[in-house]
Amino acid sequence: MASLPLEVADIFRACGPDWRKARAGTLNLGQLKAMSAIERCRSAELGGHVLRCERCAQVQIAYNSCRNRHCPKCQTSAAHRWLDARQADLLPVDYYHVVFTLPAPISAIAYQNKAIVYGVLFKAAAETLLTIARDNRHLGARIGVTMVLHTWGSALTHHPHVHCIVPGGGLAMEGSRWQACKPGFFLPVRVLSRLFRRLFLTQLTSAYHSGALRFFGCHQELNEASAFAAWLKPTYQQDWVVYAKRPFAGPKAVLAYLSRYTHRVAIANSRLIAFDEHGVTFKWKDYRQQGRTRHKTMTLATDEFIRRFLLHVLPHGFHRIRHYGLLANGGRTENLTQARRLLGVEQQAQTDESADAIVSDQRSPFTCPTCGGPMIVIEVFTHHHLPRGPPRLAA
């Protein structure tokens, strides 16, 4: 019989209790909750339900998900629900992908001040895009931006950056027409990089002087204002990485990309290879290499693997997906309606939305793994209780 695929939950269940005990008092509540949720996800501890297929009568037990946003098993369904809601926001224009990355020195202090520094990253990146796009020397339009925060590199290192999905154009400043960008070119990366650096450092300095930042361990000396200013000074001279990719190949490609990025966690279970006395072996990409040599494997001691995974647990209530400009929640519907009218696609958009709504209403939340038919819930059981066996047939 083939063995079950390796999961992060397997590693946490095997080594988590001893790992937490050895580090008692050093983990925050969010990290402890994430570990506990991942360990119990889709197990009898969370309860579940019994399903029966309406076509072939197959019975299946399904345990409840933990729904923790750091759990590799729970994010696929969450991404699908989110994407269903985003389909209505797509416009029939080219979409661009822009990435804003923090330099290594800033990343080092971001871990101790996650909510503040990640929030500044969002704000500075959004303000950069909106400001340059409004400039008549570039686009001269109001644009919309969807941003997704990632805090990891492929090797689970701390590497905060935001992925931005931006329509290739916007509403002209006078609001009477759609202003498209040049084909294959959105905004100048060098200009974006310099404004992003200035805005981020200005806002970070303001946060420091307001007393919002705290430093511990090897960075404790930065609590002194003079030391912080001296430490920050070199970052004004270095180039900050802003990367713009080619436009996506149509709206479907945008959704496919978003489905991979919006609800991604630090490492997917599919990247895990082995868990043994040597540690945890997993696949990773070395982006400094090209071609097939980019794909490599890495083995970390189990303690180090768990430590790196927990680096990326976000503060409670922190939103890692945000919308700005035309897509901001306050005026999204009105702005998209106006954009579709100017693009001449208002009626088609309404038709597509109606079709999506019908498909969504008819979709069964559970499907049979054997015949693909809809499955219904015939029994619900609470945590720590096992479902009763199927009734015996009369002799």
N, C-alpha and C positions, 0 to 999 in steps of 0.2 A: 504494500500500500504506500502511495506517495505521501511524503511528509507534508504537513501544512506549511505555507509560506511563513517566513520569519517576520515578526512584527515588533515595533517599538514596545508594545505592551508586554511581549514575552521577556524583553530585557528588563523592563521596569519590575515585572512580577518577580523575576529571579533575583535581582540585585538591589531593587529599590529600597526595601526595608532596611538592610544593612547600610546602604549608602546614606539614607536620611539620618539614621542613628549616628553615624560617624560625623555628620555635619549639623547636628542639632543646634539650633540657634543662629545658623548662618543663612538659612533659606527663607524667602519671604512667603507669605500666604498664597500668593498666586502660583508660585512654583509647586508648593505642596498640593494645592488643589489640582493642578494640571497632572501631576504624577498619579494622584489618587484616581482621577477620572479616567486616565488612559489605562490604568491597570484594571479597572472594573468594567470598561466599555464592552458592551455586548456579551455580558456574562450574567449568570443567574443573580448576582448581587444587585443588579439594577432592575430585575423583573423582566417581563416581556409579554408575548402573546402567542397564541397558536393560530396558524393560518390554514385554510383549506382552499384548494383550487376549485373554481366553479366548473371547470371543464373536465379535469381528470381525477378530481377528488383527492389529490395528493395532500397530505398533512405535513406541515412544517412548523418547527418552533423557531421563533425569532426573538432574540433578546434585545432589550432596549439599548440605544446608543447613549453615550455620556453627553454628547452635544458640546463638549468643550472645544473651543476654537483652535486649540493646539493639538488636538487628537488627529492623527493621520487617517483614521477610519471614518471620521464623522464629517469631513469637509467636502467630500464628493457630492453628497446630496444637498448640502448647504449651497455649494457652488451652482448646482442645477437650478435651485429655487431662485437664487439671485440673478442668474442669467435670464430666466424666464421674465423677470421684471424689467431687465435692461433691454430686451429686444425692441420694445416700443420707443426707446431713446435713440436708436440708430438712425442716422441720416444717410441718404444715397450719395456720399462724398468719400474721398480718400481719407483714411485715418492714419495718424502718425504715432510713433512710439518714442517717447523721450524719457531718459533716465537721469536722475539727479543723484549723485553719490557724495557722501561725506568723506573728507580725507581721514587718514588713519588717526591722527592726534585727536580729532573731534570724536571719532568713533569710540576712542578709549574712555572719554568722560561721559559719552552718551549712556553707557551701561549703568552708571550710577545715578543718572538723571533722565530716565527713559521718557517719562511723560512730557517733560519740558523740552528736551532736545528733539525728540521725534515730532513734537508739535511745531517747533520752530522750523524743522525740515519741511513739513507740509506747507506751512504758511509761506516760507521764503520761496519754495519752488513754484507754488501757485501764483504768488505775486509776480515772480519773474516772468512766467509765461504770459499772464494777463497784461502786464505792463509793456513788454516788447511787442505783443500782438496789437495792442492799441496804437502803437507808434506808427504814424503815416509813412515813415521811412521803411517800414517792414511790411506789415499787413494792413494796419489801419482798421481793425475790426474787434468786436467783442467775441471772444471764443469761449468754449466750454471744455472742461478738463475733468477726467476721472483719474484719481490717483490711488495707487496701492502700495502700502509700505511693506518692504522686505527688510529683515534685519540680519540676514545670514548670507555667507558665501557658500559655495558648493561643498566645502569641507567643514561646514557648520561653524566657521569662525564668525565673529561679530562684524558685520559689514552692512550698516544701515544705508538704504537707498530707496527711492520712490520711483515706481514705474508709472508713467503718465500716458494715457490714451487720449489723443486730441484730434477732433475733426479737422480736416485740412481747409479751414476757412472759418468765417464767423459773420455775424451781423455787422454790416458797415455802421460806422459811428452815428450816422444820421438815421439808421434803422430802416432805410427804404430798399435795401438790396442785400444779397448775399455776396460777401467778398471772399473769393476763393484764393488760396495761396498759389504760388507758382507750381506747375507740375513737378512732382518729385522733390520739392524743397519746401520745408515748413518755415523755420526761423533759423537765423545764423547761430550756430552752437557757441562760437567764441563770445558773442554778445550775451547770450544766455548765461554762460559760465561766469563772466565777470559780474553781472548784476546779481546772480544767485549768491556768489561769494560775499558781495557787499551787504546784501540784505540779511543773509544768515548771520554773519558776524555782528552786524548792528543789533539784531534782535537777540542774539545770544548774550551780548554784552549788557543789554538792557535787563535781561533776565537775571544775570549775575548781580548787577547793582541793586536789583529789587529784592535780593536775598532768596531767590527761588532755587538756586543751584547749591548742591552740597557735594563735598568731595571727601573720600575716605582712602585709607591705605596709602599707596604710593603717590596718590594725587592730593593728599591732605594739605600739602603746602599751598595749593591753589586757592584755599580759603582766604589767603592774604591777597588784597587787591593788586598790589605791585607784582606779585608772583604770577597772578592770573594774566595781567596785561603783558608781561614779558613772555609768558608761555604762548599767548594768542598771537603775538606779533608776527612770527614767521608764516602763519597761515594766510596773512594778507598778501604775501609775495608769491606763494605757490599757486599753480594752476589747479582749479577744481574741475573734476570730471563731470561733464554733461554730454550725454551721448544721444544722438538722434538716429533712429533706424529709418530704412526706406518705408514708404507707405504700405499698409496691408493690402492684400489682394482681395478687396471687397469686404462688405459687412460680415459675411460668414466667417472670414478669417479673423476679424476682430473678436467675434464671439468665441471662436475656438481658442484664441490666445487668452482671452479673459478667463475662460473656463480652466485654464492651466495655472493662472497667476493669482486670481482674486482670493481664493481660499487655500492657497498652498501653505503648508507648514514647513518647519525647518528641514525635515527629511521625510520623504515618502517611504512607506513600507517596501515598495517595489525596488528601492535602491539598496536594501539590506541584502547581504550575501551570506554571512555566517556570524554565529555567536558561539564562542567556545572559550577555552582556557587562555587563548591569546588575546581575546578581546572581541570587539565588534568590527567586522569587515563590511565595507559598503562602497558603492560606486560613486565617483565624483568627477567633475569636469575641471580641468586645468585650463582656464581661459587664456593663459599666456602661450599656450601651444595651439597649433592648427591641425585640422584633419583628425585622423583616427588617434593620433598621439594625445589628443585632448582628453580622451576617455580613459580614466585610471581607476584603480582601487586603492583604498586606504584602510589600515587597521588601527584602531584606537583602543587603548585600555578601556575596559567597561566604565570605570569611574570617570574617565575623561570624556567618553561618549555622552554619558548622562549629563555631565557638567555643561558640555557644549550645547546639548539639546535645550537645556533649561535657560541658557543665555537669552533665548528668543521668546520667552514667556512675556507677553505684554502686560502693562498695568491694567488693573480692573477698570472696565468702562472705556478703554482707549479704542477709538475707531481707526481701524487700519485701512478702510476704504472710504475715500472722501470725494466729493464733487464740488467743483468751483465754476465761477463764471456763469455761462448759460445753463449749465447743468446743476447749479446749486439748488438745493431742495426748495427754497422759497419761491423761485420763479421758473422752475424747469418746464412745467407744462406749457405756460404761456410762451416761453422762449422757443421751445421746439415747435409749437404750432406756427409761430411766425416764421421760423426757419423753413419749415416744410412749405408754407405758402409761397415764400420767395423762391424756393427751389422748384415749385410747381408739382409737388408730390403729396399734397394734403389728402386727397381722396384715396390714393393707393395706401398711404400709411394707415388710414382708418380701416380699410379692408383687411390689411395684414393683421392689425391689432385684433379685429373681430375673429379672424381665423385662429389666431393664437389663443384667444380666450376660449373658443369652442374646444380646441385640442386639449387645453389645460383642464377644462371641466370634465372631459371624458377620460382623461388619463387615470388609470388605477394606481394607487400608491404602492401596491404590491403585485408582483407578477410571478407566475409559476416558473421555477428553474427548469422544469421538464418540458412543458408544452407552451409556455409563454402566456397562458391565460390569466385572467384576473383572480386574485386570491382575496378571500374575506376573512376577517377576524372572527374566530368562533370561541375563543377563550382568552382572558387576560389574567395574568398572575403577577403578584407583587414581588418585591425584592426578597430574596432568601427563600422563596417558595417555588417549588418545582411544579410544572403543569401535571394534571392527572393524566393517566394513560388513556388511550382511545378506548371507547366502549367495546366490550367483547360481543361478537356476533352470536346470536342464539343458535344453539345446536340444531 
